[in-house]
Amino acid sequence: MDFEQTIMELLVHSGSARSSALMALQRARAGDFVGAQEMMDESRAATREAHGIQTTLIGMDEGCGKLQINLITVHAQDHLMNAMVIQDLAGDMIELYRRLPEESAMQDQEESLA
């Protein structure tokens, strides 16, 4: 396994998870809760991929410092953790948007189009 390529895959999947969660928020703000759910599903799928890579790396290291830790490795871990936090917050915010009266959601949609 190419360590550098594996770290880059971790970055890509983590970035996709983050982006999809933020797009889910945009859709919820516009009142598109079906689209928001689809984007959250995509975000969770990307997180599962990233988490699988992270688990593999942890297993290879065996808690003994066998893997070289460098700035890009730390950066990849930061991306994954940020994606997971954004997912959690996005889920709560989408639920709040869902509870807003419909006319408030329509006003937000009009503002975002302007």
Summary of the structure (lengths in Angstrom):
residues: 114
radius of gyration: 17.4
end to end distance: 48.8
largest distance: 56.8
contacts: 337
relative contact order: 0.19
helix: 85%
strand: 0%
